[in-house]
Amino acid sequence: MIVGRVFVCVMVGISILWVPIIQSSQGAQLFVYIQVISSYLQPPVTVVFVMGIFWKRANGQGAFGALVIGIVVGLIRMTLDFIYPEPACGEPDTRPVIIGNFHYLYFAIFLAGFTLIVQVIIT
């Protein structure tokens, strides 16, 4: 019982410390922030789940490898988004091409396809 309460207190503390990061990214728009983070972390999980249901040859090694590689690629893109924030309106965009010209939703489609290919290769 005490472990659960301590865990909740720790998570609340982390949430409070995370607020400045949310305010500094995506122009303090919480909905956009949630969509961006979701598009970097959810496609590998979704692909592995769907492949496990519909593809009989999918195995644990392929699923684990696809999850690890897909989430690492998503985390790299998320880190680059934090390092290179979106410029204000009217300012030139000096971000790398992969960040500036590759919308996060298109990246989610790419990440899903990439994860699918990785799982098929590893399996």
C-alpha positions in Angstrom: 0.0 0.0 0.0 2.8 2.4 0.9 4.6 1.6 -2.4 1.6 2.7 -4.4 1.4 6.0 -2.6 5.1 6.7 -2.9 4.9 5.9 -6.6 2.0 8.3 -7.2 3.9 11.0 -5.3 7.0 10.5 -7.4 4.9 10.6 -10.6 3.1 13.8 -9.5 6.6 15.3 -8.9 7.8 14.3 -12.3 4.6 15.8 -13.9 5.2 19.1 -12.1 8.8 19.2 -13.3 7.7 18.4 -16.8 5.4 21.5 -17.1 8.2 23.9 -18.3 9.1 21.5 -21.1 5.6 21.4 -22.3 5.4 25.2 -22.2 8.6 25.6 -24.2 7.6 23.2 -26.9 5.0 23.5 -29.6 4.1 27.1 -28.5 2.6 25.8 -25.2 -0.2 24.0 -27.0 -0.9 20.9 -25.0 -3.0 19.1 -27.6 -0.3 19.5 -30.3 2.3 18.4 -27.8 0.4 15.2 -27.0 -0.1 14.5 -30.7 3.6 15.0 -31.4 4.8 12.7 -28.6 2.2 10.1 -29.5 3.3 10.1 -33.1 6.9 9.3 -32.1 6.1 6.5 -29.6 2.9 4.8 -30.6 3.6 3.5 -34.2 6.0 0.8 -33.1 3.7 -0.5 -30.4 0.7 -0.5 -32.8 2.6 -2.3 -35.6 3.9 -5.0 -33.3 0.4 -5.5 -31.8 -1.3 -5.7 -35.3 1.5 -8.0 -36.7 1.1 -10.3 -33.7 -2.6 -10.6 -34.3 -2.7 -11.0 -38.1 0.7 -12.5 -39.1 1.2 -16.1 -37.9 4.9 -16.1 -38.4 5.5 -13.1 -36.0 7.6 -14.2 -33.0 8.9 -12.7 -29.8 12.4 -11.9 -31.1 11.0 -10.0 -34.1 8.5 -8.1 -31.9 11.1 -7.2 -29.3 13.6 -6.1 -32.0 11.0 -4.0 -33.8 9.9 -2.4 -30.6 13.4 -1.5 -29.5 14.5 -0.1 -32.9 11.2 1.7 -33.6 11.1 3.4 -30.2 14.8 4.4 -30.4 14.2 6.0 -33.8 11.1 7.8 -32.4 13.1 9.0 -29.4 15.8 10.3 -31.7 13.3 12.3 -33.6 11.7 13.6 -30.4 15.1 14.6 -29.1 15.8 16.5 -32.3 12.5 18.3 -32.0 13.4 19.5 -28.5 16.9 20.5 -29.6 15.7 22.4 -32.7 12.5 24.1 -31.7 10.1 25.5 -34.4 11.0 29.2 -35.2 8.6 32.0 -34.6 6.4 33.2 -37.4 8.4 35.2 -40.0 11.8 33.9 -38.9 13.8 31.8 -41.2 13.8 28.0 -40.5 17.4 26.9 -39.8 16.5 23.4 -38.6 17.8 20.3 -40.4 15.7 19.2 -43.3 14.5 16.1 -41.6 13.0 18.2 -38.8 11.9 21.3 -40.7 10.3 19.7 -43.8 9.1 16.3 -42.5 5.9 16.8 -40.5 5.5 14.7 -37.4 2.4 12.9 -38.7 4.3 11.9 -41.9 7.1 10.7 -39.7 4.6 8.5 -37.8 3.6 6.8 -41.1 7.3 6.4 -41.9 8.0 5.0 -38.5 5.2 2.5 -38.7 6.4 1.2 -42.1 10.0 1.1 -40.9 9.0 -0.9 -37.8 7.0 -3.3 -39.9 10.0 -3.9 -42.2 12.2 -4.4 -39.2 9.8 -6.9 -37.6 9.5 -8.9 -40.9 13.3 -9.0 -41.3 14.1 -10.0 -37.7 11.3 -12.6 -37.6 
